[in-house]
Amino acid sequence: MSVTAQIEAALRAAFTVESLQVNDVSEAHRGHAGFQEGGESHFDVALTAPELAGKTRIAKHRAVHAALGPELIGRIHALSLDLKP
């Protein structure tokens, strides 16, 4: 399973997803630190879920990182998050 699919599956399992977009933007970072041939190193994630309501920005990010888990987070070089309740 691709890293993109793993991110999506983990977030759908952890949250009541109203909207989710996971984009592999690795190619845009070719030549930069963390780029790996074949992609799957840099991601943009947009998530709307009611569980995020009332949380600070840091708490939202922590919730997403916890949902993804240390093994998956360790395989990602850069993760841009756009999180909404």
N, CA and C atoms as a LAMMPS dump frame, in Angstrom:
ITEM: TIMESTEP
0
ITEM: NUMBER OF ATOMS
255
ITEM: BOX BOUNDS ff ff ff
-5.0000000000000000e+02 5.0000000000000000e+02
-5.0000000000000000e+02 5.0000000000000000e+02
-5.0000000000000000e+02 5.0000000000000000e+02
ITEM: ATOMS id mol type element x y z
1 1 1 N 0.848 -1.176 0
2 1 2 C 0 0 0
3 1 3 C 0.895 1.24 0
4 2 1 N 0.533 2.218 -0.802
5 2 2 C 1.318 3.448 -0.889
6 2 3 C 1.219 4.244 0.414
7 3 1 N 2.17 5.122 0.63
8 3 2 C 2.145 5.984 1.815
9 3 3 C 0.898 6.865 1.77
10 4 1 N 0.539 7.36 0.592
11 4 2 C -0.67 8.168 0.439
12 4 3 C -1.888 7.4 0.934
13 5 1 N -2.026 6.161 0.505
14 5 2 C -3.16 5.332 0.917
15 5 3 C -3.113 5.028 2.41
16 6 1 N -1.92 4.836 2.959
17 6 2 C -1.79 4.582 4.397
18 6 3 C -2.203 5.797 5.211
19 7 1 N -1.811 6.991 4.763
20 7 2 C -2.211 8.216 5.45
21 7 3 C -3.729 8.338 5.432
22 8 1 N -4.308 8.159 4.264
23 8 2 C -5.765 8.274 4.138
24 8 3 C -6.475 7.254 5.013
25 9 1 N -6.038 6.013 5.002
26 9 2 C -6.674 4.97 5.804
27 9 3 C -6.571 5.264 7.299
28 10 1 N -5.412 5.72 7.748
29 10 2 C -5.213 6.011 9.168
30 10 3 C -6.105 7.167 9.622
31 11 1 N -6.22 8.197 8.791
32 11 2 C -7.045 9.34 9.163
33 11 3 C -8.528 8.994 9.135
34 12 1 N -8.948 8.191 8.176
35 12 2 C -10.355 7.757 8.127
36 12 3 C -10.696 6.855 9.314
37 13 1 N -9.731 6.099 9.796
38 13 2 C -9.966 5.225 10.955
39 13 3 C -10.047 6.02 12.253
40 14 1 N -9.326 7.136 12.327
41 14 2 C -9.23 7.9 13.573
42 14 3 C -10.267 9.024 13.699
43 15 1 N -10.755 9.518 12.563
44 15 2 C -11.645 10.673 12.578
45 15 3 C -12.934 10.379 11.82
46 16 1 N -13.97 11.151 12.127
47 16 2 C -15.203 11.139 11.35
48 16 3 C -14.976 12.135 10.218
49 17 1 N -14.497 11.651 9.115
50 17 2 C -14.034 12.509 8.026
51 17 3 C -15.212 13.095 7.246
52 18 1 N -15.232 14.424 7.191
53 18 2 C -16.201 15.111 6.341
54 18 3 C -15.578 15.431 4.99
55 19 1 N -14.274 15.701 5.007
56 19 2 C -13.534 15.996 3.789
57 19 3 C -12.075 15.611 4.028
58 20 1 N -11.466 14.966 3.021
59 20 2 C -10.063 14.564 3.148
60 20 3 C -9.406 14.569 1.782
61 21 1 N -8.276 15.253 1.71
62 21 2 C -7.44 15.232 0.517
63 21 3 C -6.007 14.975 0.96
64 22 1 N -5.392 13.967 0.375
65 22 2 C -3.991 13.655 0.645
66 22 3 C -3.26 13.732 -0.688
67 23 1 N -2.347 14.687 -0.798
68 23 2 C -1.612 14.889 -2.045
69 23 3 C -0.123 14.668 -1.828
70 24 1 N 0.45 13.813 -2.667
71 24 2 C 1.891 13.586 -2.669
72 24 3 C 2.512 14.702 -3.511
73 25 1 N 3.199 15.613 -2.852
74 25 2 C 3.815 16.758 -3.541
75 25 3 C 5.336 16.617 -3.586
76 26 1 N 5.801 15.408 -3.5
77 26 2 C 7.241 15.142 -3.434
78 26 3 C 7.997 15.67 -4.638
79 27 1 N 7.434 15.526 -5.811
80 27 2 C 8.141 15.928 -7.028
81 27 3 C 8.471 17.415 -7.016
82 28 1 N 7.66 18.217 -6.379
83 28 2 C 7.915 19.655 -6.287
84 28 3 C 9.141 19.956 -5.419
85 29 1 N 9.624 18.95 -4.703
86 29 2 C 10.763 19.132 -3.8
87 29 3 C 12.023 18.433 -4.294
88 30 1 N 12.019 18.058 -5.563
89 30 2 C 13.203 17.414 -6.157
90 30 3 C 14.416 18.311 -5.946
91 31 1 N 15.491 17.731 -5.451
92 31 2 C 16.712 18.479 -5.199
93 31 3 C 16.786 19.08 -3.803
94 32 1 N 15.694 19.012 -3.058
95 32 2 C 15.683 19.55 -1.695
96 32 3 C 15.946 18.432 -0.702
97 33 1 N 16.216 18.805 0.51
98 33 2 C 16.448 17.824 1.575
99 33 3 C 15.234 16.916 1.732
100 34 1 N 15.496 15.651 1.926
101 34 2 C 14.427 14.697 2.182
102 34 3 C 13.786 14.114 0.947
103 35 1 N 14.074 14.671 -0.238
104 35 2 C 13.49 14.121 -1.459
105 35 3 C 14.041 12.732 -1.691
106 36 1 N 13.157 11.831 -2.068
107 36 2 C 13.601 10.486 -2.429
108 36 3 C 12.992 10.118 -3.773
109 37 1 N 13.774 9.476 -4.586
110 37 2 C 13.318 9.049 -5.903
111 37 3 C 12.081 8.184 -5.738
112 38 1 N 11.07 8.435 -6.558
113 38 2 C 9.827 7.68 -6.459
114 38 3 C 8.774 8.383 -5.62
115 39 1 N 9.148 9.485 -4.991
116 39 2 C 8.177 10.273 -4.23
117 39 3 C 7.867 9.692 -2.867
118 40 1 N 6.671 10.01 -2.4
119 40 2 C 6.152 9.565 -1.115
120 40 3 C 7.01 10.028 0.066
121 41 1 N 7.456 11.291 -0.017
122 41 2 C 8.233 11.863 1.083
123 41 3 C 7.639 13.183 1.577
124 42 1 N 6.911 13.888 0.716
125 42 2 C 6.329 15.194 1.037
126 42 3 C 4.823 15.149 0.736
127 43 1 N 4.015 15.55 1.726
128 43 2 C 2.562 15.452 1.563
129 43 3 C 1.852 16.712 2.029
130 44 1 N 0.777 17.046 1.328
131 44 2 C -0.173 18.069 1.756
132 44 3 C -1.454 17.326 2.138
133 45 1 N -1.962 17.585 3.341
134 45 2 C -3.188 16.944 3.812
135 45 3 C -4.185 18.025 4.212
136 46 1 N -5.394 17.931 3.681
137 46 2 C -6.501 18.804 4.08
138 46 3 C -7.569 17.892 4.691
139 47 1 N -7.903 18.143 5.944
140 47 2 C -8.842 17.292 6.673
141 47 3 C -9.88 18.157 7.374
142 48 1 N -11.139 17.797 7.2
143 48 2 C -12.231 18.403 7.959
144 48 3 C -12.891 17.28 8.74
145 49 1 N -12.913 17.434 10.074
146 49 2 C -13.493 16.413 10.944
147 49 3 C -13.998 17.081 12.219
148 50 1 N -15.16 16.678 12.718
149 50 2 C -15.72 17.312 13.915
150 50 3 C -14.861 17.13 15.167
151 51 1 N -14.036 16.104 15.218
152 51 2 C -13.17 15.875 16.376
153 51 3 C -12.147 16.989 16.565
154 52 1 N -11.946 17.795 15.545
155 52 2 C -10.959 18.881 15.612
156 52 3 C -11.549 20.171 16.189
157 53 1 N -12.857 20.203 16.35
158 53 2 C -13.525 21.414 16.86
159 53 3 C -13.036 21.756 18.26
160 54 1 N -12.775 23.032 18.473
161 54 2 C -12.379 23.519 19.786
162 54 3 C -10.941 23.253 20.17
163 55 1 N -10.171 22.621 19.292
164 55 2 C -8.763 22.33 19.591
165 55 3 C -7.879 23.449 19.055
166 56 1 N -6.786 23.673 19.739
167 56 2 C -5.8 24.612 19.236
168 56 3 C -5.118 24.012 18.006
169 57 1 N -4.395 24.86 17.289
170 57 2 C -3.674 24.378 16.107
171 57 3 C -2.704 23.258 16.486
172 58 1 N -1.996 23.435 17.583
173 58 2 C -1.035 22.418 18.034
174 58 3 C -1.76 21.119 18.387
175 59 1 N -2.881 21.217 19.078
176 59 2 C -3.642 20.023 19.461
177 59 3 C -4.165 19.288 18.225
178 60 1 N -4.569 20.03 17.204
179 60 2 C -5.026 19.402 15.952
180 60 3 C -3.881 18.635 15.299
181 61 1 N -2.719 19.271 15.244
182 61 2 C -1.552 18.619 14.634
183 61 3 C -1.148 17.381 15.427
184 62 1 N -1.177 17.485 16.733
185 62 2 C -0.845 16.324 17.566
186 62 3 C -1.828 15.185 17.345
187 63 1 N -3.108 15.508 17.189
188 63 2 C -4.124 14.476 16.953
189 63 3 C -3.858 13.744 15.637
190 64 1 N -3.485 14.492 14.611
191 64 2 C -3.18 13.871 13.314
192 64 3 C -1.923 13.014 13.424
193 65 1 N -0.895 13.522 14.061
194 65 2 C 0.345 12.749 14.226
195 65 3 C 0.077 11.47 15.021
196 66 1 N -0.748 11.549 16.05
197 66 2 C -1.087 10.36 16.841
198 66 3 C -1.852 9.36 15.983
199 67 1 N -2.755 9.842 15.146
200 67 2 C -3.531 8.96 14.274
201 67 3 C -2.628 8.25 13.266
202 68 1 N -1.62 8.958 12.767
203 68 2 C -0.714 8.352 11.787
204 68 3 C 0.266 7.384 12.442
205 69 1 N 0.663 7.677 13.664
206 69 2 C 1.567 6.787 14.395
207 69 3 C 3.019 7.012 14.05
208 70 1 N 3.91 6.632 14.946
209 70 2 C 5.336 6.909 14.768
210 70 3 C 5.969 6.218 13.557
211 71 1 N 5.521 5.037 13.206
212 71 2 C 6.124 4.316 12.076
213 71 3 C 5.855 5.056 10.774
214 72 1 N 4.606 5.47 10.57
215 72 2 C 4.253 6.182 9.343
216 72 3 C 4.84 7.592 9.34
217 73 1 N 4.78 8.281 10.454
218 73 2 C 5.372 9.617 10.552
219 73 3 C 6.867 9.548 10.246
220 74 1 N 7.527 8.498 10.677
221 74 2 C 8.957 8.335 10.433
222 74 3 C 9.316 8.163 8.972
223 75 1 N 8.349 7.781 8.145
224 75 2 C 8.593 7.594 6.712
225 75 3 C 8.307 8.855 5.903
226 76 1 N 7.762 9.881 6.553
227 76 2 C 7.38 11.119 5.876
228 76 3 C 8.407 12.205 6.217
229 77 1 N 8.946 12.853 5.187
230 77 2 C 9.908 13.935 5.433
231 77 3 C 9.188 15.235 5.771
232 78 1 N 8.118 15.553 5.033
233 78 2 C 7.401 16.808 5.249
234 78 3 C 5.899 16.567 5.144
235 79 1 N 5.165 17.156 6.088
236 79 2 C 3.718 16.975 6.141
237 79 3 C 3.079 18.33 6.399
238 80 1 N 2.4 18.855 5.396
239 80 2 C 1.686 20.123 5.51
240 80 3 C 0.234 19.806 5.847
241 81 1 N -0.296 20.424 6.918
242 81 2 C -1.651 20.119 7.369
243 81 3 C -2.554 21.338 7.303
244 82 1 N -3.717 21.161 6.697
245 82 2 C -4.789 22.155 6.691
246 82 3 C -5.966 21.466 7.386
247 83 1 N -6.197 21.798 8.663
248 83 2 C -7.156 21.071 9.5
249 83 3 C -8.298 21.972 9.915
250 84 1 N -9.532 21.466 9.705
251 84 2 C -10.719 22.237 10.059
252 84 3 C -11.734 21.35 10.76
253 85 1 N -12.483 21.958 11.698
254 85 2 C -13.551 21.191 12.359
255 85 3 C -14.764 21.047 11.456
